[in-house]
Amino acid sequence: MPDKKPRNKFLRVITNKYFIVTFLFVVLITFVDRNNLIRWAGDYFEVLRQEKVMRQYQRGIRALDEKLNELTSNRDSIEKFAREQYYFHEKDEEVFIVD
């Protein structure tokens, strides 16, 4: 006889109209709706990933701006850049590339 009380209580909770409506609402919001929670979470993580990419590009832009400022402010830096990046040399010089 004691086993029937918990089962009856469980059945009463499950058949309660408020429980049924709440359960259906949660299922609807979580899985069925076009703007469901699963899609929302995926979009949220995609936004976080895109913001990370944006920060990387912004750091790169700042580094390039600093390099551009350095190159435009000093003639010696332009010559150094050309020699290092493009292996420019003067007529009477020889260039040795060591990897």
C-alpha positions, 0 to 999 in steps of 0.5 A: 500500500505505501508504494501507491502514494508516491505514484499517485502524487507523481501522476497528480503532478504530471496531469496537472494542467499548469505542469502540462502547459509549462512543459509544452511551453518549455518544449516549444521555446527550446526546440520548436519555435523558429527563434528557439533557445538552441539557435539563440545559443548557437548565434550567441557563440557565433557572435563571440567568435566574430568579435574575436576575429574583429579584435584580431583584425583591429590589432593587425590594423593598429600594427600596420598603422604604426608601421606606416607611420614609421615608414612615412616619417623617416627616410632611413626606415623606408630604406631599411624596410626595402632592404629587409623585405624586398632585398633591394641593394645599391649598385656596388653591393652584394646581397646574401640571403641566409635562411 
